[in-house]
Amino acid sequence: MRVSLNMTNYSWPDEAAHLGSRIKQVVRAADDAGLDTVWVSDHLFQADPTSTPEAEMLEAYTTLGFLAAHTTRVRLGAMVTAATYRAPSLLVKAVTTLDVLSGGRAWLGIGAGYQEQEAGAMGLFLPPTRERFERLDETLRLAIQMWAGDDAPFVGTHYQLERPINSPQSVTRPHPPILIGGMGEQKTLRLVARYADACNLFDVPDGGKTITRKLSVLADHCREVGRSYDEIDKTVSMRLALGESAASFVERCNALVAIGIEHAVAITSGPWTDDGLATLAAAVLALRG
């Protein structure tokens, strides 16, 4: 199993004056430890349920560019971008730029979006649920077209582009991997089967019943569209508890492997600490056997 981490909270005790150095410590530790990916949350105010909206939050793609400059190996992505928060062509260019400047280490992490409170507070576009999924579908189709080098007019229900040029092209070919976040069986997992290289599910504490069901639904959708289920990286976001040992984390990872999960994305309450990073590093070594 591969292990990644998600930075969801930037409220270190020394606050904004030292955010850059703190983030460098985290991402360099992840790079050195052999973690697969460093993810960042794509929010404009703090969404960690253990924090408050007023706490520190950095814009995702600026942060990812900063992380790329301070790493050499670890992959980088947003977990996950709401499809309606940026113009689709701008989002594709942002991910392409990250991929080019990082030497091919970018992900497109994307979802339909759900944070109505944030959207209202910050003036972000978040239409009704049905329209969000329509726009997500069109964004994914446009991304694949632009990464294919096809600058023909794009005509969708919600987006019309006269000439979607994408130059320079991504280093990763045919395109940076696409991860779709969410567990909806009728819309989200159907889009995963059609477009994505990875899904992201949540670690529901029910002995694996929910995840097993979601993976079964995803397999059904793959059969419907003629896609190999094995092509899709099955990821789960799971919380590393305060003080949890590497052995405990590895045991939980192995339980997920047994039901078909291939990639654990660790999150933590509050900002990442040296102890938490050391725990993940030890877990990576143990999982490699």
MIDOSE-1310 file (N, C-alpha, C; in nm, 2 decimals, decimal comma, always signed):
residues 289
mrvs	+0,08/-0,12/+0,00/+0,00/+0,00/+0,00/+0,09/+0,13/+0,00; +0,05/+0,22/-0,08/+0,11/+0,35/-0,08/+0,05/+0,44/+0,03; +0,13/+0,53/+0,08/+0,09/+0,62/+0,19/+0,11/+0,77/+0,15; +0,02/+0,85/+0,16/+0,03/+1,00/+0,14/-0,02/+1,07/+0,26
lnmt	+0,00/+1,20/+0,26/-0,05/+1,29/+0,36/-0,12/+1,41/+0,30; -0,22/+1,46/+0,38/-0,30/+1,57/+0,34/-0,28/+1,68/+0,44; -0,23/+1,80/+0,40/-0,22/+1,91/+0,49/-0,35/+1,99/+0,48; -0,43/+1,98/+0,59/-0,56/+2,04/+0,60/-0,56/+2,16/+0,70
nysw	-0,45/+2,18/+0,78/-0,45/+2,28/+0,88/-0,31/+2,34/+0,89; -0,31/+2,47/+0,90/-0,18/+2,55/+0,90/-0,16/+2,62/+1,03; -0,23/+2,59/+1,13/-0,23/+2,67/+1,26/-0,12/+2,62/+1,35; +0,00/+2,63/+1,31/+0,11/+2,60/+1,40/+0,12/+2,71/+1,50
pdea	+0,18/+2,68/+1,62/+0,18/+2,79/+1,73/+0,24/+2,92/+1,69; +0,34/+2,91/+1,60/+0,41/+3,04/+1,57/+0,34/+3,11/+1,45; +0,23/+3,06/+1,40/+0,14/+3,12/+1,31/+0,21/+3,17/+1,18; +0,16/+3,28/+1,12/+0,18/+3,31/+0,98/+0,33/+3,35/+0,95
ahlg	+0,40/+3,40/+1,06/+0,54/+3,45/+1,03/+0,63/+3,34/+0,99; +0,60/+3,22/+1,02/+0,68/+3,10/+0,99/+0,61/+2,99/+0,91; +0,50/+3,03/+0,85/+0,43/+2,92/+0,77/+0,52/+2,86/+0,66; +0,59/+2,94/+0,59/+0,67/+2,89/+0,49/+0,77/+2,78/+0,54
srik	+0,84/+2,81/+0,64/+0,94/+2,72/+0,70/+0,87/+2,59/+0,75; +0,76/+2,61/+0,81/+0,68/+2,50/+0,87/+0,64/+2,40/+0,75; +0,59/+2,46/+0,65/+0,54/+2,38/+0,53/+0,66/+2,31/+0,47; +0,77/+2,38/+0,46/+0,89/+2,31/+0,40/+0,93/+2,19/+0,48
qvvr	+0,92/+2,20/+0,61/+0,96/+2,09/+0,70/+0,87/+1,97/+0,67; +0,74/+2,00/+0,66/+0,65/+1,89/+0,63/+0,67/+1,82/+0,50; +0,68/+1,90/+0,39/+0,69/+1,84/+0,26/+0,83/+1,78/+0,24; +0,93/+1,83/+0,30/+1,06/+1,77/+0,28/+1,07/+1,64/+0,36
aadd	+1,00/+1,63/+0,47/+1,00/+1,51/+0,55/+0,92/+1,40/+0,47; +0,81/+1,44/+0,40/+0,73/+1,35/+0,32/+0,82/+1,30/+0,20; +0,89/+1,39/+0,14/+0,98/+1,35/+0,03/+1,08/+1,25/+0,07; +1,15/+1,28/+0,19/+1,25/+1,19/+0,23/+1,20/+1,06/+0,28
agld	+1,08/+1,05/+0,33/+1,02/+0,93/+0,39/+0,97/+0,83/+0,29; +0,96/+0,88/+0,16/+0,90/+0,79/+0,06/+0,75/+0,79/+0,05; +0,69/+0,90/+0,10/+0,54/+0,91/+0,09/+0,51/+0,93/-0,06; +0,39/+0,89/-0,10/+0,36/+0,89/-0,24/+0,32/+1,04/-0,29
tvwv	+0,24/+1,10/-0,21/+0,18/+1,23/-0,25/+0,17/+1,32/-0,13; +0,19/+1,45/-0,14/+0,14/+1,55/-0,05/+0,03/+1,62/-0,11; -0,09/+1,61/-0,04/-0,21/+1,68/-0,08/-0,23/+1,80/+0,00; -0,30/+1,90/-0,05/-0,34/+2,02/+0,02/-0,49/+2,03/+0,00
sdhl	-0,56/+2,09/+0,10/-0,70/+2,11/+0,09/-0,73/+2,24/+0,00; -0,83/+2,23/-0,08/-0,86/+2,35/-0,17/-0,98/+2,42/-0,11; -0,95/+2,50/-0,01/-1,05/+2,59/+0,06/-0,99/+2,73/+0,08; -1,08/+2,82/+0,09/-1,03/+2,96/+0,12/-1,04/+3,00/+0,26
fqad	-1,12/+2,92/+0,34/-1,11/+2,94/+0,49/-1,11/+2,80/+0,55; -1,06/+2,80/+0,67/-1,03/+2,67/+0,74/-1,15/+2,58/+0,75; -1,14/+2,46/+0,70/-1,25/+2,36/+0,70/-1,23/+2,24/+0,79; -1,11/+2,24/+0,86/-1,09/+2,13/+0,96/-1,20/+2,14/+1,07
ptst	-1,27/+2,03/+1,09/-1,38/+2,04/+1,19/-1,33/+2,06/+1,33; -1,20/+2,04/+1,36/-1,14/+2,06/+1,49/-1,09/+2,21/+1,50; -1,11/+2,29/+1,40/-1,06/+2,43/+1,40/-1,18/+2,52/+1,38; -1,15/+2,64/+1,34/-1,26/+2,74/+1,31/-1,23/+2,81/+1,18
peae	-1,34/+2,86/+1,11/-1,32/+2,92/+0,98/-1,22/+3,03/+0,98; -1,20/+3,10/+1,09/-1,11/+3,21/+1,09/-0,96/+3,17/+1,10; -0,93/+3,05/+1,12/-0,79/+3,00/+1,13/-0,72/+3,01/+1,00; -0,59/+2,99/+1,00/-0,50/+3,01/+0,88/-0,54/+2,91/+0,77
mlea	-0,55/+2,95/+0,65/-0,57/+2,87/+0,53/-0,51/+2,93/+0,41; -0,43/+2,85/+0,34/-0,36/+2,90/+0,22/-0,43/+2,85/+0,09; -0,42/+2,94/-0,01/-0,48/+2,90/-0,14/-0,40/+2,78/-0,20; -0,47/+2,68/-0,25/-0,41/+2,55/-0,28/-0,31/+2,56/-0,39
yttl	-0,33/+2,62/-0,50/-0,24/+2,60/-0,61/-0,11/+2,68/-0,60; -0,12/+2,80/-0,53/+0,00/+2,87/-0,50/+0,08/+2,79/-0,40; +0,02/+2,73/-0,30/+0,09/+2,64/-0,21/+0,16/+2,52/-0,28; +0,09/+2,46/-0,37/+0,14/+2,35/-0,44/+0,27/+2,39/-0,52
gfla	+0,26/+2,50/-0,58/+0,38/+2,55/-0,65/+0,50/+2,57/-0,56; +0,47/+2,62/-0,44/+0,58/+2,64/-0,34/+0,63/+2,50/-0,30; +0,54/+2,40/-0,28/+0,59/+2,27/-0,24/+0,67/+2,20/-0,35; +0,64/+2,23/-0,48/+0,71/+2,17/-0,59/+0,86/+2,22/-0,58
ahtt	+0,87/+2,35/-0,54/+1,01/+2,41/-0,54/+1,10/+2,35/-0,43; +1,03/+2,29/-0,34/+1,11/+2,24/-0,22/+1,11/+2,09/-0,21; +1,08/+2,02/-0,32/+1,08/+1,87/-0,32/+1,14/+1,82/-0,46; +1,17/+1,69/-0,46/+1,22/+1,64/-0,58/+1,15/+1,51/-0,63
rvrl	+1,07/+1,45/-0,54/+1,02/+1,32/-0,57/+0,87/+1,31/-0,55; +0,82/+1,36/-0,43/+0,68/+1,33/-0,39/+0,59/+1,40/-0,49; +0,47/+1,33/-0,52/+0,37/+1,39/-0,61/+0,29/+1,49/-0,53; +0,21/+1,58/-0,60/+0,15/+1,69/-0,54/+0,01/+1,71/-0,60
gamv	-0,09/+1,74/-0,52/-0,22/+1,76/-0,57/-0,31/+1,83/-0,46; -0,43/+1,87/-0,51/-0,54/+1,92/-0,42/-0,64/+1,81/-0,39; -0,67/+1,80/-0,27/-0,77/+1,70/-0,22/-0,89/+1,78/-0,16; -1,00/+1,80/-0,24/-1,00/+1,81/-0,38/-1,05/+1,95/-0,42
taat	-1,03/+1,98/-0,55/-1,08/+2,11/-0,60/-1,23/+2,10/-0,63; -1,31/+2,20/-0,59/-1,45/+2,20/-0,63/-1,45/+2,25/-0,78; -1,52/+2,18/-0,86/-1,51/+2,20/-1,01/-1,56/+2,34/-1,04; -1,65/+2,40/-0,96/-1,70/+2,53/-1,00/-1,63/+2,65/-0,95
yrap	-1,52/+2,63/-0,87/-1,46/+2,74/-0,81/-1,36/+2,81/-0,90; -1,32/+2,75/-1,01/-1,23/+2,81/-1,11/-1,29/+2,78/-1,25; -1,26/+2,87/-1,34/-1,29/+2,84/-1,48/-1,22/+2,71/-1,52; -1,28/+2,62/-1,59/-1,22/+2,49/-1,62/-1,08/+2,51/-1,69
sllv	-1,08/+2,60/-1,79/-0,95/+2,61/-1,86/-0,84/+2,66/-1,77; -0,87/+2,75/-1,67/-0,78/+2,80/-1,58/-0,73/+2,69/-1,49; -0,82/+2,60/-1,44/-0,78/+2,49/-1,36/-0,69/+2,39/-1,44; -0,72/+2,36/-1,56/-0,63/+2,28/-1,64/-0,49/+2,34/-1,66
kavt	-0,49/+2,47/-1,68/-0,36/+2,54/-1,69/-0,28/+2,53/-1,56; -0,35/+2,55/-1,45/-0,28/+2,55/-1,32/-0,22/+2,41/-1,29; -0,30/+2,30/-1,32/-0,24/+2,17/-1,30/-0,13/+2,14/-1,40; -0,15/+2,18/-1,52/-0,04/+2,16/-1,62/+0,08/+2,24/-1,58
tldv	+0,07/+2,36/-1,54/+0,19/+2,44/-1,49/+0,26/+2,37/-1,38; +0,18/+2,32/-1,28/+0,24/+2,24/-1,17/+0,31/+2,12/-1,22; +0,25/+2,05/-1,32/+0,32/+1,93/-1,37/+0,45/+1,96/-1,44; +0,45/+2,07/-1,52/+0,56/+2,11/-1,60/+0,68/+2,15/-1,50
lsgg	+0,64/+2,24/-1,41/+0,75/+2,29/-1,32/+0,80/+2,19/-1,22; +0,72/+2,09/-1,19/+0,76/+1,99/-1,09/+0,82/+1,87/-1,16; +0,83/+1,87/-1,29/+0,89/+1,75/-1,36/+0,80/+1,63/-1,37; +0,67/+1,66/-1,37/+0,57/+1,55/-1,39/+0,52/+1,49/-1,26
rawl	+0,49/+1,57/-1,16/+0,45/+1,52/-1,03/+0,31/+1,57/-0,99; +0,23/+1,62/-1,08/+0,10/+1,68/-1,05/-0,01/+1,58/-1,06; -0,11/+1,60/-0,97/-0,24/+1,54/-0,98/-0,35/+1,65/-1,02; -0,45/+1,60/-1,08/-0,58/+1,68/-1,08/-0,67/+1,61/-0,98
giga	-0,69/+1,67/-0,86/-0,78/+1,62/-0,77/-0,91/+1,71/-0,77; -1,02/+1,65/-0,80/-1,14/+1,73/-0,83/-1,27/+1,66/-0,77; -1,37/+1,74/-0,75/-1,50/+1,69/-0,71/-1,61/+1,79/-0,74; -1,73/+1,76/-0,71/-1,84/+1,85/-0,75/-1,85/+1,97/-0,65
gyqe	-1,79/+1,96/-0,53/-1,80/+2,07/-0,44/-1,92/+2,05/-0,35; -1,91/+2,11/-0,23/-2,02/+2,09/-0,13/-2,03/+2,20/-0,02; -1,92/+2,28/-0,01/-1,91/+2,38/+0,10/-1,99/+2,50/+0,08; -2,12/+2,49/+0,10/-2,21/+2,61/+0,08/-2,18/+2,73/+0,17
qeag	-2,14/+2,70/+0,30/-2,10/+2,81/+0,39/-1,98/+2,88/+0,34; -1,88/+2,81/+0,29/-1,76/+2,88/+0,24/-1,79/+2,96/+0,11; -1,87/+2,90/+0,02/-1,91/+2,96/-0,10/-1,98/+3,09/-0,08; -2,08/+3,09/+0,01/-2,15/+3,21/+0,05/-2,07/+3,32/+0,11
amgl	-1,98/+3,27/+0,20/-1,89/+3,37/+0,27/-1,79/+3,44/+0,18; -1,74/+3,36/+0,08/-1,63/+3,41/+0,00/-1,67/+3,45/-0,14; -1,80/+3,44/-0,17/-1,85/+3,48/-0,30/-1,81/+3,39/-0,41; -1,80/+3,26/-0,38/-1,76/+3,15/-0,48/-1,89/+3,09/-0,54
flpp	-1,88/+3,06/-0,67/-1,99/+3,00/-0,74/-2,01/+2,86/-0,70; -2,13/+2,83/-0,65/-2,16/+2,69/-0,62/-2,31/+2,67/-0,65; -2,34/+2,62/-0,77/-2,48/+2,61/-0,81/-2,55/+2,49/-0,74; -2,67/+2,46/-0,77/-2,74/+2,34/-0,71/-2,67/+2,21/-0,75
trer	-2,69/+2,11/-0,67/-2,61/+1,99/-0,69/-2,61/+1,93/-0,83; -2,73/+1,92/-0,89/-2,73/+1,86/-1,02/-2,64/+1,94/-1,12; -2,64/+2,07/-1,11/-2,56/+2,15/-1,20/-2,41/+2,13/-1,17; -2,38/+2,12/-1,04/-2,24/+2,10/-1,01/-2,18/+1,97/-1,08
ferl	-2,26/+1,87/-1,08/-2,21/+1,74/-1,14/-2,21/+1,76/-1,30; -2,30/+1,84/-1,35/-2,29/+1,86/-1,50/-2,16/+1,94/-1,53; -2,13/+2,04/-1,45/-2,01/+2,12/-1,47/-1,89/+2,03/-1,44; -1,89/+1,94/-1,34/-1,78/+1,86/-1,32/-1,75/+1,77/-1,44
detl	-1,86/+1,71/-1,50/-1,84/+1,63/-1,62/-1,78/+1,71/-1,73; -1,83/+1,83/-1,75/-1,77/+1,91/-1,86/-1,63/+1,94/-1,84; -1,60/+1,98/-1,71/-1,46/+2,01/-1,68/-1,36/+1,89/-1,71; -1,41/+1,77/-1,67/-1,32/+1,65/-1,70/-1,31/+1,63/-1,85
rlai	-1,41/+1,65/-1,92/-1,40/+1,63/-2,07/-1,31/+1,73/-2,13; -1,32/+1,86/-2,08/-1,23/+1,96/-2,13/-1,09/+1,93/-2,10; -1,06/+1,89/-1,97/-0,93/+1,86/-1,93/-0,86/+1,76/-2,02; -0,93/+1,65/-2,05/-0,88/+1,54/-2,13/-0,86/+1,59/-2,27
qmwa	-0,95/+1,68/-2,32/-0,93/+1,74/-2,46/-0,80/+1,82/-2,46; -0,79/+1,91/-2,36/-0,67/+2,00/-2,36/-0,54/+1,93/-2,35; -0,54/+1,82/-2,26/-0,42/+1,75/-2,25/-0,39/+1,66/-2,37; -0,49/+1,64/-2,45/-0,46/+1,56/-2,58/-0,41/+1,66/-2,69
gdda	-0,40/+1,79/-2,66/-0,35/+1,88/-2,76/-0,46/+1,92/-2,86; -0,58/+1,90/-2,83/-0,69/+1,93/-2,92/-0,75/+2,06/-2,89; -0,72/+2,16/-2,97/-0,77/+2,30/-2,94/-0,90/+2,33/-3,02; -0,97/+2,23/-3,07/-1,10/+2,25/-3,13/-1,20/+2,31/-3,04
pfvg	-1,30/+2,39/-3,09/-1,40/+2,45/-3,00/-1,46/+2,34/-2,91; -1,48/+2,38/-2,78/-1,55/+2,30/-2,69/-1,69/+2,36/-2,66; -1,79/+2,28/-2,69/-1,92/+2,33/-2,67/-2,00/+2,23/-2,57; -2,02/+2,28/-2,45/-2,09/+2,21/-2,35/-2,22/+2,29/-2,32
thyq	-2,29/+2,23/-2,23/-2,41/+2,30/-2,18/-2,38/+2,43/-2,10; -2,27/+2,42/-2,02/-2,23/+2,53/-1,93/-2,11/+2,60/-1,97; -2,02/+2,54/-2,05/-1,89/+2,60/-2,09/-1,88/+2,59/-2,24; -1,84/+2,70/-2,30/-1,81/+2,71/-2,44/-1,67/+2,78/-2,46
lerp	-1,58/+2,71/-2,52/-1,45/+2,77/-2,54/-1,42/+2,77/-2,69; -1,37/+2,88/-2,74/-1,35/+2,89/-2,88/-1,22/+2,81/-2,93; -1,12/+2,82/-2,85/-0,99/+2,75/-2,88/-0,91/+2,72/-2,76; -0,93/+2,61/-2,69/-0,87/+2,58/-2,57/-0,73/+2,53/-2,58
insp	-0,63/+2,62/-2,60/-0,49/+2,59/-2,62/-0,43/+2,55/-2,49; -0,35/+2,45/-2,49/-0,27/+2,42/-2,37/-0,13/+2,40/-2,40; -0,05/+2,50/-2,39/+0,09/+2,50/-2,42/+0,17/+2,58/-2,32; +0,27/+2,52/-2,26/+0,33/+2,38/-2,29/+0,24/+2,27/-2,24
qsvt	+0,25/+2,16/-2,30/+0,17/+2,04/-2,25/+0,23/+1,98/-2,13; +0,15/+1,90/-2,06/+0,20/+1,84/-1,93/+0,31/+1,75/-1,96; +0,40/+1,73/-1,87/+0,51/+1,64/-1,87/+0,46/+1,50/-1,86; +0,36/+1,47/-1,77/+0,30/+1,34/-1,76/+0,21/+1,32/-1,88
rphp	+0,23/+1,21/-1,94/+0,15/+1,17/-2,06/+0,08/+1,04/-2,03; -0,05/+1,03/-2,08/-0,12/+1,13/-2,16/-0,17/+1,25/-2,09; -0,17/+1,24/-1,96/-0,21/+1,36/-1,88/-0,18/+1,33/-1,73; -0,17/+1,44/-1,65/-0,16/+1,42/-1,50/-0,27/+1,33/-1,45
pili	-0,25/+1,24/-1,36/-0,35/+1,15/-1,31/-0,47/+1,23/-1,25; -0,59/+1,18/-1,27/-0,71/+1,25/-1,23/-0,77/+1,17/-1,11; -0,78/+1,23/-1,00/-0,85/+1,17/-0,88/-0,98/+1,25/-0,86; -1,09/+1,17/-0,85/-1,22/+1,23/-0,81/-1,26/+1,19/-0,67
ggmg	-1,29/+1,29/-0,59/-1,32/+1,26/-0,45/-1,47/+1,25/-0,43; -1,51/+1,16/-0,34/-1,65/+1,15/-0,31/-1,70/+1,00/-0,32; -1,81/+0,98/-0,26/-1,86/+0,84/-0,25/-2,00/+0,82/-0,31; -2,05/+0,92/-0,38/-2,19/+0,90/-0,44/-2,19/+0,79/-0,54
eqkt	-2,29/+0,71/-0,53/-2,29/+0,59/-0,61/-2,34/+0,61/-0,75; -2,44/+0,70/-0,77/-2,50/+0,73/-0,90/-2,43/+0,82/-0,98; -2,36/+0,92/-0,92/-2,29/+1,03/-1,00/-2,14/+1,02/-0,99; -2,09/+1,03/-0,86/-1,95/+1,05/-0,84/-1,87/+0,92/-0,89
lrlv	-1,92/+0,80/-0,85/-1,84/+0,68/-0,88/-1,86/+0,65/-1,03; -1,97/+0,69/-1,09/-1,99/+0,68/-1,24/-1,89/+0,76/-1,31; -1,86/+0,88/-1,26/-1,76/+0,97/-1,32/-1,62/+0,91/-1,31; -1,60/+0,85/-1,19/-1,47/+0,79/-1,17/-1,44/+0,68/-1,28
arya	-1,54/+0,60/-1,30/-1,53/+0,49/-1,40/-1,50/+0,55/-1,54; -1,56/+0,66/-1,57/-1,55/+0,71/-1,70/-1,42/+0,79/-1,72; -1,38/+0,86/-1,62/-1,27/+0,96/-1,65/-1,15/+0,94/-1,56; -1,16/+0,89/-1,44/-1,05/+0,91/-1,34/-0,95/+0,80/-1,34
dacn	-0,83/+0,83/-1,29/-0,73/+0,74/-1,26/-0,73/+0,69/-1,11; -0,81/+0,76/-1,03/-0,81/+0,73/-0,89/-0,95/+0,78/-0,83; -0,99/+0,71/-0,73/-1,11/+0,76/-0,65/-1,05/+0,78/-0,51; -1,13/+0,86/-0,43/-1,10/+0,89/-0,29/-1,22/+0,87/-0,21
lfdv	-1,22/+0,77/-0,12/-1,33/+0,73/-0,03/-1,29/+0,77/+0,11; -1,39/+0,76/+0,20/-1,36/+0,80/+0,34/-1,36/+0,67/+0,43; -1,28/+0,67/+0,53/-1,26/+0,56/+0,62/-1,38/+0,55/+0,72; -1,49/+0,49/+0,68/-1,60/+0,48/+0,76/-1,58/+0,37/+0,86
pdgg	-1,60/+0,39/+0,99/-1,57/+0,29/+1,09/-1,68/+0,19/+1,11; -1,69/+0,10/+1,01/-1,80/+0,00/+1,01/-1,75/-0,14/+0,97; -1,61/-0,16/+0,99/-1,55/-0,28/+0,96/-1,54/-0,30/+0,81; -1,54/-0,20/+0,73/-1,51/-0,21/+0,59/-1,64/-0,23/+0,50
ktit	-1,76/-0,23/+0,57/-1,88/-0,26/+0,49/-1,91/-0,15/+0,39; -1,90/-0,02/+0,43/-1,93/+0,08/+0,33/-1,83/+0,09/+0,22; -1,70/+0,08/+0,25/-1,60/+0,08/+0,15/-1,62/-0,03/+0,05; -1,64/-0,15/+0,10/-1,66/-0,27/+0,02/-1,78/-0,24/-0,08
rkls	-1,89/-0,19/-0,03/-2,00/-0,16/-0,11/-1,97/-0,06/-0,22; -1,90/+0,05/-0,18/-1,86/+0,15/-0,28/-1,77/+0,10/-0,39; -1,68/+0,01/-0,35/-1,59/-0,05/-0,45/-1,67/-0,14/-0,55; -1,77/-0,21/-0,49/-1,85/-0,30/-0,57/-1,93/-0,21/-0,68
vlad	-1,98/-0,10/-0,63/-2,06/-0,01/-0,72/-1,96/+0,04/-0,83; -1,84/+0,08/-0,79/-1,74/+0,13/-0,89/-1,71/+0,02/-0,99; -1,70/-0,10/-0,95/-1,67/-0,21/-1,04/-1,78/-0,23/-1,14; -1,91/-0,21/-1,09/-2,02/-0,22/-1,18/-2,02/-0,11/-1,28
hcre	-1,99/+0,01/-1,24/-1,98/+0,12/-1,33/-1,87/+0,10/-1,44; -1,76/+0,04/-1,39/-1,65/+0,02/-1,49/-1,70/-0,08/-1,59; -1,77/-0,19/-1,55/-1,82/-0,28/-1,65/-1,91/-0,22/-1,75; -1,99/-0,13/-1,70/-2,09/-0,06/-1,79/-2,02/+0,02/-1,90
vgrs	-1,91/+0,09/-1,86/-1,84/+0,17/-1,96/-1,73/+0,10/-2,03; -1,71/-0,03/-2,00/-1,60/-0,10/-2,07/-1,46/-0,07/-2,02; -1,45/-0,03/-1,89/-1,32/+0,01/-1,83/-1,28/-0,10/-1,74; -1,15/-0,12/-1,73/-1,09/-0,21/-1,64/-1,09/-0,15/-1,50
ydei	-1,15/-0,22/-1,40/-1,16/-0,17/-1,26/-1,02/-0,17/-1,21; -0,93/-0,25/-1,25/-0,79/-0,26/-1,20/-0,71/-0,13/-1,23; -0,76/-0,06/-1,33/-0,68/+0,06/-1,38/-0,69/+0,17/-1,27; -0,79/+0,17/-1,19/-0,83/+0,28/-1,10/-0,76/+0,26/-0,96
dktv	-0,69/+0,36/-0,92/-0,62/+0,36/-0,79/-0,73/+0,39/-0,68; -0,74/+0,29/-0,59/-0,85/+0,31/-0,48/-0,78/+0,37/-0,36; -0,81/+0,49/-0,33/-0,75/+0,56/-0,22/-0,86/+0,59/-0,11; -0,81/+0,59/+0,01/-0,90/+0,62/+0,13/-0,83/+0,73/+0,22
smrl	-0,91/+0,83/+0,25/-0,86/+0,93/+0,35/-0,89/+0,87/+0,49; -0,78/+0,87/+0,57/-0,80/+0,81/+0,71/-0,72/+0,90/+0,80; -0,78/+0,91/+0,92/-0,72/+1,00/+1,02/-0,62/+0,93/+1,10; -0,50/+0,99/+1,12/-0,40/+0,95/+1,21/-0,42/+1,01/+1,34
alge	-0,46/+0,93/+1,44/-0,50/+0,98/+1,57/-0,38/+1,03/+1,64; -0,40/+1,13/+1,73/-0,29/+1,19/+1,81/-0,23/+1,08/+1,90; -0,10/+1,06/+1,88/-0,03/+0,96/+1,96/-0,04/+0,82/+1,91; -0,11/+0,80/+1,79/-0,12/+0,66/+1,74/+0,02/+0,61/+1,69
saas	+0,04/+0,48/+1,72/+0,17/+0,43/+1,68/+0,17/+0,39/+1,53; +0,29/+0,37/+1,48/+0,31/+0,33/+1,34/+0,25/+0,19/+1,33; +0,26/+0,10/+1,43/+0,21/-0,03/+1,42/+0,06/-0,03/+1,41; -0,01/+0,06/+1,48/-0,15/+0,07/+1,48/-0,20/+0,12/+1,34
fver	-0,13/+0,22/+1,29/-0,16/+0,27/+1,15/-0,14/+0,16/+1,05; -0,04/+0,09/+1,06/-0,01/-0,02/+0,96/-0,12/-0,13/+0,97; -0,16/-0,16/+1,09/-0,27/-0,26/+1,10/-0,40/-0,21/+1,04; -0,43/-0,09/+1,05/-0,55/-0,03/+0,99/-0,53/-0,03/+0,83
cnal	-0,41/+0,00/+0,79/-0,39/+0,00/+0,64/-0,40/-0,14/+0,59; -0,35/-0,24/+0,66/-0,36/-0,38/+0,61/-0,50/-0,43/+0,61; -0,59/-0,38/+0,70/-0,73/-0,41/+0,69/-0,79/-0,35/+0,57; -0,75/-0,24/+0,53/-0,80/-0,17/+0,41/-0,75/-0,25/+0,28
vaig	-0,63/-0,29/+0,28/-0,57/-0,37/+0,17/-0,66/-0,49/+0,15; -0,70/-0,55/+0,26/-0,78/-0,68/+0,25/-0,91/-0,66/+0,18; -0,96/-0,54/+0,18/-1,09/-0,51/+0,11/-1,07/-0,44/-0,02; -0,95/-0,42/-0,07/-0,92/-0,37/-0,20/-0,87/-0,23/-0,21
ieha	-0,83/-0,17/-0,10/-0,77/-0,03/-0,10/-0,62/-0,04/-0,12; -0,57/+0,05/-0,20/-0,43/+0,05/-0,25/-0,35/+0,17/-0,20; -0,41/+0,27/-0,14/-0,35/+0,40/-0,12/-0,42/+0,47/+0,00; -0,34/+0,49/+0,11/-0,40/+0,56/+0,22/-0,35/+0,70/+0,22
vait	-0,44/+0,79/+0,24/-0,41/+0,94/+0,25/-0,44/+0,98/+0,40; -0,33/+1,00/+0,47/-0,34/+1,03/+0,61/-0,37/+1,18/+0,64; -0,47/+1,21/+0,72/-0,50/+1,34/+0,77/-0,49/+1,34/+0,92; -0,48/+1,46/+0,98/-0,46/+1,46/+1,12/-0,53/+1,59/+1,17
sgpw	-0,58/+1,58/+1,30/-0,64/+1,70/+1,36/-0,53/+1,80/+1,39; -0,55/+1,93/+1,35/-0,45/+2,03/+1,37/-0,34/+2,01/+1,26; -0,23/+2,09/+1,27/-0,12/+2,08/+1,17/-0,04/+1,96/+1,20; +0,04/+1,92/+1,09/+0,13/+1,81/+1,11/+0,24/+1,84/+1,20
tddg	+0,27/+1,74/+1,29/+0,38/+1,76/+1,38/+0,50/+1,67/+1,35; +0,61/+1,69/+1,41/+0,73/+1,60/+1,39/+0,69/+1,46/+1,42; +0,62/+1,44/+1,53/+0,58/+1,30/+1,57/+0,49/+1,24/+1,47; +0,40/+1,31/+1,42/+0,31/+1,25/+1,32/+0,38/+1,21/+1,19
latl	+0,47/+1,30/+1,15/+0,55/+1,27/+1,03/+0,64/+1,15/+1,05; +0,70/+1,14/+1,17/+0,78/+1,02/+1,20/+0,70/+0,89/+1,20; +0,58/+0,90/+1,25/+0,49/+0,78/+1,26/+0,46/+0,74/+1,11; +0,43/+0,83/+1,02/+0,40/+0,79/+0,89/+0,53/+0,74/+0,82
aaav	+0,64/+0,79/+0,85/+0,77/+0,74/+0,79/+0,79/+0,60/+0,83; +0,77/+0,57/+0,96/+0,79/+0,43/+1,01/+0,68/+0,34/+0,95; +0,56/+0,39/+0,93/+0,46/+0,31/+0,87/+0,49/+0,27/+0,72; +0,54/+0,37/+0,65/+0,58/+0,34/+0,51/+0,69/+0,23/+0,51
lalr	+0,79/+0,24/+0,59/+0,89/+0,13/+0,60/+0,83/+0,00/+0,63; +0,74/-0,01/+0,73/+0,68/-0,13/+0,76/+0,59/-0,19/+0,65; +0,52/-0,11/+0,58/+0,43/-0,15/+0,48/+0,51/-0,21/+0,36; +0,63/-0,15/+0,34/+0,72/-0,20/+0,23/+0,77/-0,34/+0,26
g	+0,77/-0,38/+0,40/+0,81/-0,51/+0,44/+0,96/-0,53/+0,43
